[in-house]
Amino acid sequence: MFGNYLIGLREGLEASLVVCILIAYLVKTGRRDALKPIWIGIGVAVGVALAFGAGLEFGSQELTFEAQELLGGSLSIVAVVLVTWMVFWMRRTARHLKAELHGKLDAALQMGTGALVATAFLAVGREGLETALFVWASVRASSDGTFAPLAGVLLGLLTAVFLGWLFYRGALRINLATFFTWTGGMLVVVAAGVLAYGVHDLQEARFLDGLANKAFDISATIPPDSWYGTLLKGVFNFQPNPTVLQVTVWALYLVPTLALFLAPIGSGPSVRVKKQKATDEKADAEASAGTTA
């Protein structure tokens, strides 16, 4: 459940921060007239993400067992690729996310209502689709016959919405770069488990060989139905009897990915980000001067 909570929290907080930045910028610059298109774009993005998730869940139920395993395994691997790209991208841009979004919003304001809707839709929609896919893959991988994995995701999303509201109200300030580094590292560990589970699905679908070639079997020591077996499965997608291919893929993904993710970032913000940040600071100074006058 913790692994799924982390996914809901991490992915939901990214979307919440995007929404907060867009709304706060429009309010601060006196463009409340543009709030409606922004909310429309956000609503459409959320609807598309929910429809995508529902399509994955209910559409796969109509397939044969092998087709379900092939689809589940393939989408699990796609989800891991997307989440890996996302955590690296967010780690690099977390410090400058506000300036990036302000620049896009300024351009959309000049272009009109349709551009505002599209900007909000694209900013939130990307997070929504990634979240729907990875949540579906992770819940499927850590499913223990109960609603605990899904409940973990929902609790994470609700926590993210609450934290986003606190950010907007100015009641909460944290170092986002540090936050996304720690949660991103934990998410890489969760993604490694999802990847291993996806490989197992492909083996069950007879797309990959080696299903009977077990790396080890400690089911007697850590029974899958025990509380600690359930805990390990929920947090790390742990399997007591993985195949050799599962363990190999898990290690080949986790070790280099985690090492690269935790390595220091050498490059600073882009020239465009610096320019937009200077523009934001100037606008804040002018607004403060006008308020004082």
C-alpha positions as CSV (number, residue, x, y, z in Angstrom):
1,M,0.0,0.0,0.0
2,F,2.9,2.4,0.8
3,G,4.3,2.0,-2.7
4,N,1.0,2.9,-4.3
5,Y,0.5,5.8,-1.8
6,L,3.9,7.1,-2.8
7,I,2.9,7.0,-6.5
8,G,-0.4,8.9,-5.8
9,L,1.4,11.4,-3.7
10,R,4.3,12.1,-6.0
11,E,2.3,12.2,-9.3
12,G,-0.6,14.0,-7.7
13,L,1.6,16.6,-6.1
14,E,3.2,17.4,-9.5
15,A,-0.2,18.0,-11.0
16,S,-1.3,20.1,-8.0
17,L,1.8,22.3,-8.1
18,V,1.2,22.9,-11.8
19,V,-2.4,23.9,-11.1
20,C,-1.3,26.2,-8.2
21,I,1.3,27.9,-10.3
22,L,-1.1,28.6,-13.1
23,I,-3.9,29.9,-10.9
24,A,-1.6,32.0,-8.6
25,Y,0.1,33.6,-11.6
26,L,-3.2,34.7,-13.1
27,V,-4.6,36.0,-9.8
28,K,-1.4,37.9,-9.0
29,T,-1.3,39.5,-12.5
30,G,-4.9,40.5,-12.3
31,R,-6.1,38.2,-15.1
32,R,-8.9,36.4,-13.3
33,D,-10.9,36.5,-16.5
34,A,-8.5,33.7,-17.8
35,L,-9.3,31.4,-14.9
36,K,-12.3,29.8,-16.5
37,P,-10.4,28.5,-19.6
38,I,-7.7,27.2,-17.3
39,W,-10.2,25.3,-15.2
40,I,-11.8,23.9,-18.4
41,G,-8.4,22.6,-19.6
42,I,-7.7,21.1,-16.2
43,G,-11.2,19.4,-16.1
44,V,-10.7,18.0,-19.6
45,A,-7.3,16.7,-18.6
46,V,-8.6,14.9,-15.5
47,G,-11.5,13.4,-17.5
48,V,-9.2,12.1,-20.2
49,A,-6.9,10.5,-17.5
50,L,-9.8,8.9,-15.8
51,A,-11.2,7.6,-19.1
52,F,-7.8,6.2,-20.0
53,G,-7.5,4.4,-16.6
54,A,-11.0,3.0,-16.9
55,G,-10.3,1.8,-20.5
56,L,-7.2,0.0,-19.3
57,E,-9.0,-1.7,-16.4
58,F,-12.2,-2.7,-18.1
59,G,-10.9,-3.2,-21.6
60,S,-8.3,-5.8,-20.5
61,Q,-11.0,-7.9,-18.8
62,E,-12.5,-8.9,-22.2
63,L,-9.2,-10.5,-23.3
64,T,-7.9,-14.0,-23.0
65,F,-5.5,-14.8,-20.1
66,E,-2.4,-14.8,-22.3
67,A,-3.6,-11.6,-24.1
68,Q,-4.2,-9.9,-20.7
69,E,-0.7,-10.9,-19.5
70,L,0.9,-9.7,-22.8
71,L,-1.0,-6.4,-22.5
72,G,-0.2,-6.0,-18.8
73,G,3.5,-6.8,-19.2
74,S,3.9,-4.5,-22.2
75,L,2.1,-1.6,-20.5
76,S,4.1,-2.1,-17.3
77,I,7.3,-1.7,-19.2
78,V,5.9,1.4,-20.9
79,A,4.9,2.8,-17.5
80,V,8.3,2.3,-16.1
81,V,9.9,4.0,-19.1
82,L,7.6,7.0,-18.7
83,V,8.0,7.3,-14.9
84,T,11.8,7.0,-15.2
85,W,11.8,9.9,-17.7
86,M,9.5,11.9,-15.5
87,V,11.6,11.6,-12.3
88,F,14.7,12.6,-14.1
89,W,13.0,15.5,-15.8
90,M,11.3,16.7,-12.6
91,R,14.6,16.5,-10.7
92,R,16.3,18.7,-13.2
93,T,13.5,21.2,-13.6
94,A,11.9,21.3,-10.1
95,R,13.8,24.5,-9.2
96,H,12.7,26.3,-12.4
97,L,9.2,24.8,-12.9
98,K,7.5,28.1,-11.9
99,A,9.4,30.1,-14.5
100,E,8.8,27.5,-17.2
101,L,5.1,27.6,-16.7
102,H,4.9,31.4,-16.4
103,G,6.6,31.6,-19.8
104,K,4.1,29.3,-21.4
105,L,1.2,31.0,-19.7
106,D,2.3,34.5,-20.9
107,A,2.4,33.2,-24.5
108,A,-1.0,31.6,-24.1
109,L,-2.5,34.8,-22.8
110,Q,-1.4,36.6,-25.9
111,M,-3.0,34.0,-28.2
112,G,-6.4,33.8,-26.6
113,T,-8.9,31.5,-24.8
114,G,-8.2,28.3,-26.9
115,A,-4.4,28.6,-26.1
116,L,-5.2,28.9,-22.4
117,V,-7.3,25.8,-22.4
118,A,-4.7,23.9,-24.4
119,T,-1.9,25.1,-22.0
120,A,-3.7,23.9,-18.9
121,F,-4.8,20.6,-20.6
122,L,-1.2,19.8,-21.8
123,A,0.4,20.8,-18.5
124,V,-2.0,18.6,-16.4
125,G,-2.9,16.0,-19.0
126,R,0.7,14.7,-19.3
127,E,0.8,14.1,-15.5
128,G,-2.7,12.6,-15.6
129,L,-1.9,10.0,-18.3
130,E,1.4,9.1,-16.7
131,T,-0.3,8.7,-13.4
132,A,-3.2,6.6,-14.8
133,L,-0.8,4.2,-16.6
134,F,1.7,3.8,-13.7
135,V,-1.1,3.5,-11.1
136,W,-2.8,0.8,-13.2
137,A,0.5,-1.1,-13.7
138,S,1.5,-0.8,-10.0
139,V,-1.9,-1.7,-8.5
140,R,-2.0,-4.7,-10.8
141,A,1.5,-5.7,-9.8
142,S,0.9,-5.3,-6.0
143,S,-2.7,-6.5,-6.0
144,D,-3.3,-8.8,-3.0
145,G,-7.0,-9.5,-3.5
146,T,-8.1,-6.4,-1.5
147,F,-8.7,-2.8,-2.2
148,A,-5.6,-1.7,-0.3
149,P,-3.4,-0.9,-3.3
150,L,-6.1,1.3,-4.8
151,A,-6.8,2.9,-1.4
152,G,-3.2,3.7,-1.1
153,V,-3.3,5.6,-4.5
154,L,-6.4,7.5,-3.5
155,L,-4.9,8.5,-0.1
156,G,-1.8,9.7,-1.9
157,L,-3.8,11.8,-4.4
158,L,-5.9,13.3,-1.6
159,T,-2.8,14.2,0.3
160,A,-1.3,15.8,-2.8
161,V,-4.4,17.9,-3.3
162,F,-4.3,19.0,0.3
163,L,-0.6,19.9,0.1
164,G,-1.3,21.7,-3.2
165,W,-3.9,23.8,-1.5
166,L,-1.5,24.6,1.4
167,F,1.1,25.7,-1.2
168,Y,-1.5,28.0,-2.8
169,R,-2.5,29.5,0.5
170,G,1.2,30.1,1.4
171,A,0.9,28.0,4.5
172,L,3.5,25.4,3.4
173,R,7.0,25.9,2.0
174,I,9.4,23.1,1.3
175,N,12.5,22.6,-0.8
176,L,10.8,21.0,-3.9
177,A,14.1,19.9,-5.4
178,T,15.0,17.9,-2.3
179,F,11.4,16.6,-2.0
180,F,11.4,15.3,-5.6
181,T,14.9,13.8,-5.3
182,W,13.9,11.7,-2.3
183,T,10.5,10.7,-3.6
184,G,12.0,10.1,-7.0
185,G,14.6,7.7,-5.6
186,M,11.9,5.7,-3.8
187,L,9.8,5.7,-7.0
188,V,12.7,4.2,-8.9
189,V,12.7,1.3,-6.4
190,V,9.0,0.9,-6.9
191,A,9.4,1.1,-10.7
192,A,12.0,-1.7,-10.6
193,G,9.4,-4.0,-8.9
194,V,6.8,-3.1,-11.6
195,L,9.3,-3.8,-14.3
196,A,10.1,-7.2,-12.8
197,Y,6.4,-8.0,-12.6
198,G,5.9,-6.9,-16.2
199,V,8.6,-9.3,-17.3
200,H,6.8,-12.1,-15.4
201,D,3.6,-11.2,-17.2
202,L,5.4,-11.5,-20.5
203,Q,6.7,-14.9,-19.5
204,E,3.3,-16.1,-18.5
205,A,2.0,-14.9,-21.9
206,R,4.7,-17.1,-23.5
207,F,6.2,-14.0,-25.1
208,L,9.5,-14.6,-23.1
209,D,11.0,-17.9,-22.0
210,G,12.2,-18.9,-18.6
211,L,9.1,-19.1,-16.6
212,A,10.1,-22.3,-14.9
213,N,13.7,-21.1,-14.3
214,K,13.5,-19.8,-10.8
215,A,16.3,-17.6,-9.3
216,F,15.3,-18.7,-5.8
217,D,12.2,-19.7,-3.8
218,I,11.7,-18.5,-0.3
219,S,8.0,-18.9,-0.1
220,A,8.4,-21.1,3.0
221,T,10.3,-18.3,4.8
222,I,8.2,-15.4,3.5
223,P,4.8,-16.7,2.7
224,P,3.0,-14.4,0.2
225,D,-0.2,-14.4,2.3
226,S,1.7,-13.4,5.5
227,W,1.5,-9.9,6.8
228,Y,5.2,-9.3,6.1
229,G,4.9,-10.9,2.7
230,T,2.0,-8.7,1.9
231,L,3.9,-5.6,3.2
232,L,6.9,-6.4,1.0
233,K,4.7,-7.0,-2.0
234,G,2.8,-3.7,-1.4
235,V,6.0,-1.6,-0.9
236,F,8.5,-3.2,-3.3
237,N,6.4,-5.6,-5.5
238,F,8.4,-8.3,-3.8
239,Q,8.0,-11.9,-5.1
240,P,9.3,-14.8,-3.1
241,N,9.9,-17.0,-6.2
242,P,11.0,-14.8,-9.1
243,T,12.5,-16.1,-12.3
244,V,16.2,-15.6,-13.2
245,L,15.1,-13.1,-15.9
246,Q,13.0,-11.1,-13.4
247,V,16.0,-10.7,-11.0
248,T,18.4,-9.9,-13.9
249,V,16.1,-7.2,-15.3
250,W,15.4,-5.8,-11.8
251,A,19.1,-5.4,-11.0
252,L,20.1,-4.1,-14.4
253,Y,17.4,-1.4,-14.1
254,L,17.6,-0.5,-10.5
255,V,21.4,-0.2,-9.9
256,P,22.4,2.1,-12.8
257,T,19.2,4.1,-12.8
258,L,19.4,4.9,-9.1
259,A,23.1,5.7,-9.4
260,L,22.4,8.2,-12.2
261,F,19.4,9.7,-10.5
262,L,21.4,10.4,-7.3
263,A,24.4,11.7,-9.1
264,P,24.9,15.5,-8.8
265,I,23.3,17.7,-11.5
266,G,26.0,19.6,-13.3
267,S,24.1,22.0,-15.6
268,G,22.2,25.1,-14.4
269,P,19.0,26.6,-15.6
270,S,18.6,27.5,-19.3
271,V,18.9,31.1,-20.6
272,R,15.2,31.1,-21.3
273,V,14.4,30.1,-17.7
274,K,16.8,32.8,-16.3
275,K,15.2,35.4,-18.5
276,Q,11.7,34.4,-17.4
277,K,12.7,34.4,-13.8
278,A,14.1,37.9,-14.1
279,T,10.8,39.0,-15.7
280,D,8.8,37.4,-12.8
281,E,11.0,39.2,-10.2
282,K,10.5,42.5,-12.0
283,A,6.7,42.0,-12.1
284,D,6.7,41.2,-8.4
285,A,8.7,44.3,-7.6
286,E,6.4,46.5,-9.7
287,A,3.3,45.0,-8.1
288,S,4.8,45.6,-4.6
289,A,5.6,49.2,-5.5
290,G,2.1,49.8,-6.8
291,T,0.6,48.3,-3.7
292,T,2.7,50.6,-1.5
293,A,1.8,53.7,-3.5
